[in-house]
Amino acid sequence: MRYLIVIEKSDTGYSAYSPDLLGCVATGDTREEAESSMRDAISFHIEGMREDGLEIPVPTSYSSYVEVAA
């Protein structure tokens, strides 16, 4: 499955989360590290959900940009 992740700059690096997987988060010193960590976190999160007999969420989030006068 393909999950949307959001990567945000923080005071100490970058953080990431997926709107479709509540509680699944990761961090990194760089955007690339945060993305890689998030990939691992999603795999671990889904594995835990399977072990607990929970239904794996189907990805439904999407992203888009809008232009506004600034």
N, C-alpha and C positions, 0 to 999 in steps of 0.2 A: 504494500500500500504506500501511497505517497501522501505524507502529512505536511501541511503548512507549518513552518516555524517562523517565529518572530525573533529577531536578534536586535537587542538594544544596547547602546553604549551606556556604561556606568562609570562611576568615579574610579573604579579599580580595573576595568577591562570591559567585558561584554557579558550579557546574560541572554538566555534564550528560553523560549517556551513554545508550546503548541496549543492553540485554542481548542483543538479536538481531544487533547489528552490532559485533562485537569490534573494538576499536581506534578506534571512531568516538566522539569526545568534543568538547565545546565548553565555553566559559566566557562569563560576562557579569557586568556590574556589578549587574544586577537579574535577577530570575527571568524577566522578559519578554525581556531581552536574551539570556539563556542559552538560552531556548526558541527564539528566532529564529535564533541562531547554530547551534543544533543542527539546525534544519530545513535550513539551508544546508549544514552538515557532512554530513548524511545524503545530500542530493542529490549532493554532491561525492564522497562515499564510494562510492555506488552507481554513479556515472558511471565512476569509476576501476575498479571491479570489472568493469563491462561492457567497458571498454577492454582489461582484462587477460584477458577471456574467462572470468571466474569466475561461478559461479552466484550469483544474488542470493538471500540468505536470505529465506525466508518468515517473516513475523512469527509467533512462537509465545508470546511472553511476555505475561503479564497481571498486573494488580495487584489487591490486595485489602487491606482493613484488618481488623484483629482488635482487639477490645476486651479489655483486661485491667485488673485492679485495680492501681492505682498508688499 
